[in-house]
Structure formats: structure tokens, C-alpha cells
């Protein structure tokens, strides 16, 4: 009987692409002892932060430019990935931030500390027309140019208020109009809000002024130190919360870990400030893996620890 030739060994199939990193999906064991901040505390902290941002928005734009450049430079100050693209991109951020800071600093000198017309809530009812456009002499002096700029700023403030009044009379005060006005007032694009939430959250270990007064702070799920990029991503989640019609914010009411949409995006939770010993180990790549025997039980029914009454 003829012998059957053995079948050729099959080569192992190798699939290219980024694989799932299970180590960064596991929370740090220390978080089991942390107490989540209650929704009321988070709401109070946000209200304080928004009030501070309103005050900051009254400052002159060159001052905002300086801090915006500082924010860009801070985003590249820490290594968050070993990828070659990130190593090059972080230097782009640092150089861009330095250029923005230098250019903005040149305009700070001689600029009023508070923006002109910032406290003009509405145009005066007695004003029927905007201020006349200035007429400059053939060889204007510095004072002539300064007065012309002031006049144009007054005209811009008048026309902005008049345009707002016309839109309300023509289409009513819709939710879209109200959201646009609030966004301009609070600087929710990337104005003082972006600078405030990025820098303070990263520099003060997850605390802003509101969180400090309410006794809460933001921590990463792996309990490693927050980077400016973490804070920047979390701040971007606020825009996502607004885009979802506030549902992204309200999800902390029913989420088991009280994570709003911005917490999900940045892999963070908000805890009481004195309920967790913070780890200041700098981030240099992905989070360290946790041995399987140290992984906390993920079944909420088997957790016998007392729940937060708040």
C-alpha cells in the first residue's frame, strides 16, 4: 500500500493592524476606594468655572493670544505616545505655541486690559445711528490712529447689538440663536474656555477653580497624572455634549461611574478630592498592565463595598 505524503504545514496567518490593548481598558485598583463626585457638586463646580470664564472673556484679545500659545506649547510638552508622528507633531505644537505667544505679547503693550465696550449689554435707545466713521488726515499721527481705532470699535459694538436685535425681532429668540449668543459670550469654541479647562486641569492635578472649591477633581482611569493633551481632549468633549443637546452631560445621572461624554472621551472620572491618593508618575506611552489576579471584580452585584449615598 502506497504511503500518503503528509500535508504541507500551513503558515500561520498574520493580520496586520493595530491590536486591542487590554491593559489600558483596565482601571487602576486604587479607584475602588475613590468616591465619585455627586452631580450637584459637579454642577456647582461647572457654574463657578463658567463665571470665571465670563470674567476672563472681558480681557483683551492679545492676552488671550498669549495664553492660547501657552496652551499649544503645553500640549507638546509631554510625551503621550512613542509614535514617530507624535514625536514630530509635539515639536510643531511647541514651535507654534512659542510663535503665537511672541506675536501676541508684542500687542499686549499699549492695549487696554479690558476689551472696549465689553460691558455694553445693549445699544443705547437714544442712539439712532452708529458713530460716524473717522476721517484721517493725510499724515495721521499715532493719536489720530488710536482715536480712529476706538471709533471703529464703538461702531462694531453698536452694529453687533443692532444686528442681534434685528434677528430677535425677525425670527424670535430661538434655541439656536440663544445657543449662538451664549457660545460667543462664554468663548465655548476655543477661547478662554479652552485655555482655562486645558491649563488648569493639567497643571493643578485635575482641579479647576470650581472643582477646588467643591472639593472634587478629575482623575484618569489608570490613576496616572493628567497630561495637557488629556485635559484638551476632555475639554473638546464639552462641545460634543452641546452637540448632543445636553444628553452627553446628562448621562452622568444614570451612568454607573457618573461619566459624562467628555469623561468617556478622555477616560476619566470625577471623584472627591480627598478620597484617592493621586499618582504623579508621568505618562510615557500606554498605561502599565495589571496582573489578572489584581483585576477588580467587574460584576457590580458582587461588590460588597458601601455605595456613595450621594
C-alpha positions in Angstrom: 0.0 0.0 0.0 1.4 3.3 -1.1 2.3 5.8 1.7 0.3 9.0 1.9 2.5 12.1 1.8 2.0 14.3 4.8 0.1 17.5 4.2 2.3 20.6 4.0 2.4 22.6 7.2 0.2 25.7 6.9 1.9 29.0 7.6 0.4 31.0 10.5 -1.8 33.8 9.3 -0.6 37.1 10.5 -3.0 40.0 10.4 -1.7 43.5 10.1 -3.1 46.4 12.0 -3.3 47.9 15.5 -4.3 45.3 18.1 -6.6 45.9 21.1 -4.6 47.0 24.2 -6.4 45.4 27.0 -4.1 46.9 29.6 -5.4 50.4 29.1 -9.0 49.2 29.4 -8.5 48.1 33.0 -8.9 50.7 35.7 -6.4 51.1 38.5 -7.1 49.2 41.7 -6.8 52.4 43.7 -10.0 53.7 42.1 -12.0 51.1 44.1 -11.5 53.3 47.2 -12.4 56.5 45.4 -15.8 58.1 46.0 -17.5 59.6 42.9 -18.4 63.3 43.0 -22.2 63.8 43.2 -24.0 65.5 40.3 -24.7 68.6 42.5 -21.1 69.1 43.3 -20.2 68.8 39.6 -22.9 71.2 38.6 -21.7 73.7 41.3 -18.1 73.4 40.1 -19.1 74.0 36.5 -21.2 77.0 37.4 -18.1 78.6 39.2 -15.9 77.8 36.2 -18.3 79.4 33.8 -18.5 82.5 35.9 -14.7 82.7 35.9 -14.6 82.3 32.1 -17.1 85.1 31.7 -14.8 87.4 33.7 -11.7 86.2 31.7 -13.6 86.9 28.4 -13.6 90.6 29.3 -9.8 90.7 28.9 -8.2 92.0 25.8 -7.6 89.6 22.9 -3.8 89.8 22.9 -3.8 88.5 26.5 -5.9 85.5 25.3 -3.4 85.0 22.5 -0.6 84.7 25.0 -2.4 82.0 26.9 -3.5 80.3 23.7 0.1 80.0 22.7 1.0 78.7 26.1 -1.8 76.1 25.7 -0.4 74.9 22.4 3.1 74.6 23.8 1.8 72.7 26.8 0.1 70.1 24.5 3.5 69.2 23.2 5.4 69.4 26.5 4.7 65.8 27.4 5.2 62.6 25.5 1.9 60.7 25.3 2.9 58.3 22.6 6.0 56.6 21.2 4.8 57.0 17.6 7.2 58.9 15.2 4.3 61.1 14.1 3.7 62.3 17.6 7.4 63.0 18.3 7.3 65.3 15.2 3.9 66.7 15.9 4.7 67.7 19.5 7.6 69.9 18.3 5.1 71.5 15.8 2.9 72.3 18.8 5.8 73.8 20.8 7.0 76.0 18.0 3.5 77.1 17.1 2.8 78.0 20.7 6.0 79.9 21.0 5.3 81.9 17.8 1.7 82.7 19.0 3.0 83.8 22.4 5.6 86.1 20.9 3.3 87.7 18.4 0.6 88.2 21.0 3.0 89.6 23.5 4.0 92.3 21.1 0.4 93.6 21.0 -0.1 93.4 24.8 1.9 96.6 25.4 -0.3 99.6 25.0 -3.5 97.5 24.8 -6.3 98.2 27.3 -6.6 95.4 29.9 -10.4 95.1 29.3 -11.9 95.0 25.9 -13.6 98.2 24.8 -17.4 98.0 25.0 -17.4 94.7 26.8 -19.9 95.9 29.4 -22.2 97.5 26.8 -25.0 94.9 27.2 -27.2 96.6 24.6 -27.1 99.7 22.5 -28.5 102.9 24.0 -32.1 103.5 23.0 -31.2 107.1 22.3 -28.6 106.2 19.7 -30.3 106.1 16.3 -27.2 105.6 14.3 -23.7 104.2 14.8 -20.8 106.7 15.4 -19.6 108.4 12.3 -16.6 106.8 10.5 -13.4 108.7 11.4 -11.7 110.8 8.7 -7.9 110.6 8.9 -5.7 113.5 7.8 -3.1 112.9 5.0 -0.3 112.3 7.6 -2.0 110.8 10.7 -0.2 110.8 14.0 -0.3 108.0 16.5 -3.0 109.7 18.5 -5.1 110.1 15.3 -4.8 106.4 14.6 -5.6 105.5 18.2 -8.8 107.6 18.1 -9.8 106.0 14.7 -9.4 102.5 16.1 -11.5 103.4 19.2 -14.3 104.8 16.9 -14.3 101.7 14.7 -14.6 99.5 17.9 -17.6 101.6 19.0 -19.2 101.2 15.6 -18.6 97.5 15.6 -20.2 97.1 19.1 -23.2 99.2 18.0 -23.7 97.3 14.8 -23.4 93.9 16.6 -26.0 94.8 19.1 -28.3 96.2 16.4 -27.9 93.0 14.3 -28.8 90.9 17.4 -31.9 93.0 18.0 -33.0 92.7 14.3 -32.5 88.9 14.4 -34.7 88.6 17.5 -37.4 90.7 16.1 -37.4 88.9 12.7 -37.1 85.3 13.8 -37.8 85.4 17.6 -35.4 84.2 20.2 -35.0 80.6 19.1 -32.9 78.0 20.9 -30.3 78.2 18.1 -30.0 81.9 18.4 -29.7 81.6 22.2 -27.0 78.9 21.9 -25.0 81.0 19.5 -25.1 84.1 21.7 -24.1 82.0 24.8 -21.3 80.4 22.8 -19.9 83.8 21.8 -20.3 85.2 25.4 -18.5 82.3 27.1 -16.0 81.5 24.4 -17.0 77.9 24.1 -15.2 77.4 20.8 -11.6 77.7 21.7 -11.4 80.9 23.6 -10.9 81.3 27.3 -12.8 78.1 27.9 -10.3 76.0 26.1 -7.4 77.8 27.8 -9.0 77.6 31.2 -10.0 73.9 31.2 -6.8 72.7 29.5 -4.2 74.5 31.5 -5.8 74.4 35.0 -6.9 70.8 34.8 -3.4 69.7 33.7 -1.4 72.0 36.0 -3.4 71.5 39.2 -3.9 67.7 39.2 -7.3 67.6 37.7 -8.6 70.7 39.5 -10.1 73.9 38.2 -11.2 76.8 40.5 -14.7 75.4 40.6 -13.6 71.8 41.4 -11.2 73.1 44.0 -14.0 75.0 45.8 -16.3 72.0 45.5 -13.7 69.5 46.7 -13.6 67.4 43.5 -11.1 66.6 40.8 -10.6 64.7 37.6 -8.5 61.5 37.6 -7.6 59.1 34.8 -8.9 55.6 34.9 -5.4 54.3 35.2 -4.7 56.8 38.0 -1.7 58.3 36.2 -1.0 62.0 36.1 -3.2 64.0 33.7 -1.4 65.4 30.7 -2.3 68.7 28.9 -3.5 66.5 26.0 -5.9 64.6 28.3 -7.3 67.9 29.6 -7.6 69.2 26.0 -9.5 66.1 24.8 -11.8 66.3 27.8 -12.5 70.0 27.1 -13.3 69.0 23.5 -15.9 66.7 24.9 -17.9 69.7 26.2 -18.6 70.6 22.5 -19.8 67.1 22.0 -22.1 67.4 25.0 -23.6 70.6 23.5 -23.9 68.9 20.1 -26.0 66.1 21.6 -28.5 68.5 23.0 -27.1 68.3 26.6 -27.7 64.5 26.6 -23.9 63.9 26.7 -23.8 65.9 30.0 -26.9 64.3 31.5 -25.7 60.8 31.1 -23.7 61.2 34.3 -27.1 60.9 36.1 -27.6 57.2 35.0 -24.0 56.1 34.2 -22.7 53.7 36.8 -19.4 55.7 37.1 -21.1 59.1 36.5 -19.1 59.6 33.3 -20.4 62.3 31.1 -19.5 62.3 27.4 -16.3 64.3 28.0 -15.2 61.8 30.7 -15.8 58.9 28.2 -13.7 60.7 25.6 -10.8 61.3 28.0 -11.1 58.1 30.0 -11.6 60.0 33.3 -13.9 60.1 36.3 -14.6 62.9 38.7 -14.0 62.0 42.4 -13.9 63.7 45.7 -10.5 65.2 46.1 -9.5 63.6 49.4 -10.8 60.0 48.5 -7.9 59.0 46.3 -4.1 59.2 46.6 -3.1 60.6 43.3 -0.2 59.0 41.3 2.1 61.6 39.9 4.0 59.2 37.6 4.5 60.9 34.3 2.9 59.3 31.3 5.3 57.9 28.7 3.3 55.7 26.4 0.4 53.4 27.4 -0.6 52.6 30.9 1.1 49.7 32.6 -0.7 46.4 32.6 -2.3 45.0 35.7 -1.8 41.3 36.6 -5.0 39.3 36.2 -5.1 38.4 39.9 -5.2 42.1 40.8 -8.0 43.0 38.5 -11.1 44.1 40.5 -14.3 42.2 40.0 -16.3 43.9 37.2 -19.6 42.4 38.4 -21.4 45.2 40.2 -23.6 42.7 42.0 -20.6 41.1 43.7 -19.2 44.4 45.1 -19.9 44.5 48.8 -18.3 47.9 49.4 -20.7 50.6 50.5 -22.0 52.7 47.7 -21.9 56.5 47.7 -25.1 57.8 49.2 -24.9 60.9 47.1 
